[in-house]
Amino acid sequence: MTRIPSKDEILAWISDNPTQTSKREISRAFGIKGSDRIELKRVLRELEDEGQLTKRKKTYRDPEKLPPVAVLEVSEVSPDGDLYARPLEWQGEGDAPRVLLVTKSSDPALKPGDRILCRMTEVKDEDHAYEGRLIRRIGQAVHRILGVYRKGAEGGRVVPIDKGADKEWMVPAGADEGAKDGELVEAQQTGPKARMGLPKAKIVARLGDPSAPRAVSLIAIHQHGIPDDFPDEVIAEADRQKPAGLKGREDLRHLPLVTIDPADARDHDDAIWAHADDNAKNPGGHVIWVAIADVAHHVRPGTALDREARKRGNSTYFPDRVVPMLPDRLSGDLCSLHEGVPRAVIAVRIVVDAHGEKRSHSFIRGLMKSRASLNYREVQAARDGAPNEKCAPLLDEVITPLFEAYAALKQARQKRQPLDLDLPERKIVLSDEGKVESVRFAERFDAHRLIEEFMVLANVAAAEELGRLGRPLLYRVHEEPSPEKLEALREVAQASGFTLAKGQVLQTRHLNQLLSQAEGSEFDELINISTLRSMTQAYYSPQNFAHFGLALKHYAHFTSPIRRYSDLIVHRALITGHGWGDDGLSREDIDQLEATAEHISETERRSMTAERDTNDRYLAAYLSERVGNEFTGRISGIQRFGAFVKLDETGADGLVPVSTIGNEYYHYDGQAQTLKGERSGLELSVGQPVLVRLAEAVPVTGGLMLELIEIDGAPVTTTTRSRGGKKPVSRKGAKARYKAEKTQKKVRRRRK
């Protein structure tokens, strides 16, 4: 009789030979023949009963491992373009393993949701356990939508919450997951796209009452795909973190550093202090300290915390909640510079002269203890001569020197001439129940501006320091306006009676001169809005293209590593550049700087859009009880289909459809941003004061529909019926005439 291998020997063979796991292949491997195979079959059945093997047709495998060929679903695309998938069948006890897809140029393009058949290879890697090579795609990703469910006699419909989506989805009976009428749901397309009729869908998630308090930001989180739940491994890793000690750090606990934040701030990631420079060679100069939480000490490259922070890119702020980049154990505790608690920081000591020009800087990895956690209002009151009990002891040593240093920095700012837009920010105030209580202008004190100037100075120092050290980093880049946008701004300025210099290299001081001309005039807001719209969007880049808006040659984000991944990269670069430890910039960080820059620029835009959408929905909910009321405002944008109006009281934007402004054809000029009536000659342009009536407010979408009553103080006819028995104007003929007029204008312009 041939010796039957032990259970351990069989398991070892299967582990080493995952593609040869049938009973016949195991028999051949151990030389088992004839009736001895009956005994082998008994051993294999015992291993199956014990849960150490699972039988798949005629093969056996370890249930804690994937088979050689598996069906996967593409689950995510990493910021650097790598595709990851998860097995659709997993019988192990732990979480399903993560699979990195190794693709070829001939493979079809894949996206999250696609189902694929892959050949598997087990690997040992920190962020994935297998590599998968595509055999074929067996199903494509299905389209998903967020909307409100409307129940019908047989099934129901999903009404999208996106402003731009007008097609509803049909939900057949039995595919509603028990959703109630009016409930917010996530639906998934079923079957092929319908050429005619409504697309079919099934409900995959019920999200509750869309009008419930605090549901507004939840809608934006789901709609824009913002990760709001931390994986268990990330929470566990954060919970294991301990406060940093003094080892390897400079002791800064004797410095009277303070934090100054909004009154409701939960975290404090920057602390400041300033004093007069006692160096005789710098008369009237100042020494400014800016200390920033040492997040890099706790979030090391390649860890679960790091991967999740990079994935999120930044924190997202809503009126009722924050979706943080880091778990609360870090953002609200270990990386928050709480009063009287030792905290690890990376600090910069900056020397400026009497006119606020930077003379030198030096970076330190240290340990500080905040003297006090202050808010803007109380610091401003102390500066204005009414210090409270908390500020009074700090007035001479801390608060007064801070404002003296700020006065010097203001001189340097005036000389540098950064873009000086005057666009007041409105703040949505919620009640304890989560409903909009009021909409008011956000307070702006010199205390706010002081912090801003100190942070800008520290960011400049970080960019210059890393440039000096020759270390790679992520710059904050803001390029100058395109020639097309600049010409459009110039036309708006000329039409308003102002001038914008032409034929020279554009500098921010030229734009400030234009803003100064308009200040206090009826065109003040128009010029501010038009100037803002001419700007490009700031972004992150490993290459330095300067910061046009701030009028700075070198600029990087250093001051908020709790809420921006870009700042964490800058901190790591400083750690590596100064040799402060092994938690600096890794080789992987450097290799994927370009991909990281693109990714976090995109997550920043995603957060801005989600925050804007949330504010729109809150404002629509606030105004929904005032439908029919009249409001003053100004035209903030012109499109072919109508004019957008920003309401003075709330700052909300609503649409006046062109179809409601009289029965005539309106010519749209995208360059001049105007709509002009074919018969009446009525012209709508950005910045014009208007009186409107609120016709509709839809909280779920955030949409406001307005009726135009007056423009520039003159009444406007808003009927859509033909006047005086005349036939409606021919749209085709009007467009032809308008095109001919534009051609003639261009010819005349060229002849001049």
C-alpha positions, 0 to 999 in steps of 0.5 A: 500500500502506498503511503497516504500523505498527511493533512499538512503535506496535502495543504502544503502542496495545494498552497505551493501548487494552486493550479494543480488542485484536483484529486487526480493531480494530488494523486499524481503528485504523491504517487497514489494509484488504484484503490489507495485513492479511496483513502486519499479521498477520505482525507480530503473529505476530512479537510473539507469538513474541518473547513481547511479546504473547499471543494469547487467542482472537482478541485480543492482549495484553501478557503482563505485563498483565491482560486487560480481563476476568479471573477472580480469586480473593479472596485477603485482607481487609485490616484496614480491610475492603478486599478484594484478589484475585489472577488465576487466570491469569498469564503474566508473568515476575514475581509476579502483580499484586495487585488491589483489588476496588471493590465496590458495595452491591448486590454479594454478600458476598465472602470469601477463596477466592471465584472471581469474574469482574471488569472490570479497570482498571490503576492506579498504587498502592503496594500494588496494580496493578489495580482490579477491578469485579465482574461475577459470582461464579463459585464460593464459598470452600471449607472447609478443615480441619487434621487427621490422615490415617487411611488406609483400603482405598479412600482414607481419612479426616481426623480433625480436631484441633480439640477441638470438631470430631467429624465426620471427612472422607472422602478418596476414592482418588487425592485423598490427595496421597500422605499417609501414615497418621497424617500431619498434613494440610490438607484441602479440601472437595470438592463440595457439603455432604453432608446425610447421611454424611461430607463429601468432601475432598481433601488439599491440604498434607502437614505431617508427623508431628503427634507430631514434636518442635516440630510442636505450635506448627506445628499452632497456626500453621496452625490459627489462620492466623498468618502465619509466612513473610515475603514476599520484598519484606519481607525485602529491605526489612529487609535494606536497613536501616542503623543510625541515626546521630546526626543529628537525635538527642540523644546519650544514649550517656553514660547507663549504661542497661541492659537486663534480660530473661529469660536466653534473650531474643534481643531487647532493646527496652527499657533503663532507668536511675535516679538520685536527683533532685538538685533541692532542690525534690524531696527524696528524689525520683528520675529514671527513664529508659526508652529504647525501640528506635526501630522507627519509624525503620526501619518507615515508613508504607505500606512493605512492612514496615509492611503486614506488621507491621500484618497480623500485629499482634503477635508470637506466643510458643510454648514452642519458637519465636517468630513475630515481627512484624518480620524478624530483621534488625530484631527481633534486630539493628537494633532490639535494644538490644545491649550496647555497640552504638549504637542509635536510641531514643525515651526518656522522662525521668520525675521522681517524688517520694519516694512514687513520684508522677510530677511531670514527664516529657519525651520525647527521640529519641536514640542510646544505647549499652547499658552491659550486657545483664542477666537477671532472676536475676543482677540479683536476686542482685546486689540480694540481696548476691551480685553476679556479675562482670558486676553487681558494677561496676554495683551502686552506679551502676545496680542499687541506684538502680534498686531505690531508685526501684522502692521509691518506685513501690511506694508509689504502686502501693499507693496506686493499688490496681491489681487484685492477682490471685495466679495463679502462671504455669507454664512449659513447659520443653523438651529440646533435642529439643523434648519437654516436660522439665518443667512448673514455676512461672515465677520471679518476682523483685522484678527482674521487678516493677521492670521492670513498674512502670517500663514502666507508668510510661512507658506512662502518660507516653506517653498523657499526652504525646500527650493534651497534644499533641492527637495521635491515638493508640491507647489500651490500654483495660480496662473495668470488669466488667459488672453481670451478671459482678459479681453472679455474683462477688458470689454466689460470694463470699457462698457462700464466706463473704466480702463484696463491697461493693454499691451503690457505684462499683466500684473495684479496691480493693474487689476487692483487699479481697475477694482479701485476705479469701480469702488463705490460706483454702481459697477462695483460688484460687476467689476469684482465678479467679472475680475473673479471670473477671469481668474484661472483655478489654483492647483497643485503641481511639482513644478513651480509656475508661481502664484499670480493672485498672491503676486508671489514667485514661490508658494506652497501649502504648509500650514494645514496638514490636518485638512490638506494632503498637500501640506503633509507632503511639504512637511515630509519634504522638510523632514527629509531635507533636514534629516529629522527622522525616517518619516519624511518623503518616501521614494513612492511619494516622490515617484507619484508627485505628479499623480498626487498633485492631479488627484488632490487638485481634483478632490479639492474641486470635488469638495468645493462643488459639494460645499456649493451644492449644499449651500444652494440646497440650504438656501433653497430650503430657507427661501421655500417659505417665501415663494411669491416674495420680491427680492433685490439682486444683481445679474451674476451670469448670462447664458443662452437660456437665461440670466442668473441673479444673485440675491442681495439678502442671502447671496443665493443664485436663481435663474430667470429663464429667457422664455419668461421675459416677454414674447421676443427672441433674445440674442446671446453674446457669450463674449460680452455676457449679454442678452438683448431683445430682438424687438424691445432692445432690452439688454441684460448684462452682468452686474445690473441691479434687478428686482425679482419675484421668487417663483419656485424654490426646490430644496432637494435640488437647490434650484431657484426660479425667478421672475424679472420685475425691474431692471435698472429700476425700470419695469419689465414685461414678463408675459410669454404671450404675443402682444397686440395680436402679433405673431411670435417673432421668428427665431430663425429670422432673428438669429440670421439678422443677429449673425449678419449684424455681428459680421458687420461689426467685425468688419468695421472693427478690422477696418479701423 
